[in-house]
C-alpha cells in the first residue's frame, strides 16, 4: 500500500465522520426546535425561541 492509498482511506474516513456528525446534528435540531420555527422566513424569530436544555 502506497502513500496515496493511505491518504485516500483517510479522506474517506473523515468524510464518514463528518456525515455522521451532520446526521446527529440534524436529529438534535429536529428535537430541539418546532417545525414552524425551522421553516419560518421571519428574521430574528430564532432569537425569541429558547432551546430545550436539561439543567441538573
RAKA-V47684 format. One record per pair of residues at least 12 apart in sequence whose ideal C-beta (glycine too) atoms are under 10 Angstrom apart, sorted by the first residue. I is the first residue (numbers start at 1). J is the second residue. If there is no record, write none. Layout:
I|J  I|J
This chain:
28|51  29|51  31|51  31|52  32|49  32|50  32|51  32|52  32|53  33|46  33|49  33|51  33|52  34|49  36|49  37|49
